């Protein structure tokens, strides 16, 4: 039995619609929230005993949806360097 050649043509505008669509945005938001929760669970308390502000947000971009998880605090960069809060939390996105 001979294999037949298959040609697939991707329509960029259609792909862009899919990548910007609400379904993809919802999946990215779920993954970003999982990373945020994992990072927050490992984060040390600030000097005033409040939680380190770690935020997750998904939004549509010009060509595709995107998600970001950030530490919104002046010491965020130092906390990431010392504790790897966000870097070590990335596995949570795979399980979400």
Order of alpha helices (4+ residues) and beta strands (2+ residues): alpha-alpha-beta-beta-alpha-alpha-alpha
